[in-house]
Amino acid sequence: MMKKIISVLVAMILSVSALGALADSDITITLDGTLLASPVSPMIVNDSTMVPFRVIFEALDMQVNWSEALQKVYAMNDEKTIILTIGSDKMIVNTDIKDIPAVPFISNGHTLVPVRAISEAMDCKVDWDGEARKVILKTAGYVEPEPSVDTPPSEQPSFTPVIDDAPAYINKNNAELAAKLIELINAKRSDYGLDVLTADDNINQVALAHSEDMADFDYLDHTSPTGHTYYDRLDMAGIYYISAAETLASGFLTAEDVAESWIKSPAHKEIILSPSFTHIGVGYYAGGTNGTYWTMMLVSR
């Protein structure tokens, strides 16, 4: 009898020692890029990472239940029912019986199950990042976001891109990014069955001068600090027009962003898609408080 008691005590000591050695507090688990919180530290048993069953199942929107009498874990949704039993190396998935590499057990009041086995049973892809000590789970159909290119802190803009609230419009009888914006504006017009606008280098120069003036004197307005409006600027440049319009933007880094912002603004969209205009000029200038300044001038002749 004494020998049996000693054997049991030795077995208990070995079991506790083994679990203590297998606990890995630095192991993390992510599902579709989201970190999953675990009430107890994941453990590695027989090369399998063990985690509380609710952590995975509830993250996958499964209904979970625990039977104390039967020592069983139940997880269900409309398509699958998964059953695991404490101490058993078998897992039931619907009507199939599958082997699992490590048996479920209870630690600190939580039932731990092998994360790979239950995740793959739910059609998840499972990866292990040994360097980061991270289990990476991805549901079927999950598409990873495109990796972002970090801008060094010193180059990050400290401003919010804006467009002018009320684009000016008048009637009167009478560079690489800039070119890209003209191309995009004409593409938008083509989408609506409108004639493309003719790029005019003289209008480009007027628009560029205004963008530079806004950067130098820190404003975003159709009227300059000297009181000149954009039709004054066209007149002083000797540019003939019957009608004209001007739109402004500041802080945008790409022509695509400017074009998209203008199209999303009803007032700007109306001007861009006006069938009356025939010519276009764009001025882009980098500098000033907001970092970038864009001026687009449309005229009809």
HUJOSUL-V629280 format. One record per helix or strand. SS is the DSSP state (~ for helix, > for strand). FROM is the first residue (numbers start at 1). LEN is the number of residues. If there is no record, write none. Layout:
ss:SS from:FROM len:LEN
ss:SS from:FROM len:LEN
This chain:
ss:~ from:2 len:21
ss:> from:23 len:1
ss:> from:28 len:4
ss:> from:34 len:2
ss:> from:43 len:3
ss:> from:48 len:5
ss:~ from:53 len:7
ss:> from:63 len:5
ss:> from:72 len:5
ss:> from:81 len:6
ss:> from:90 len:4
ss:> from:96 len:4
ss:> from:104 len:4
ss:> from:110 len:5
ss:~ from:115 len:7
ss:> from:125 len:5
ss:> from:134 len:5
ss:~ from:153 len:3
ss:> from:162 len:2
ss:> from:168 len:4
ss:~ from:176 len:16
ss:> from:198 len:2
ss:~ from:201 len:17
ss:~ from:230 len:7
ss:> from:243 len:8
ss:~ from:255 len:10
ss:~ from:266 len:7
ss:> from:279 len:8
ss:> from:292 len:9
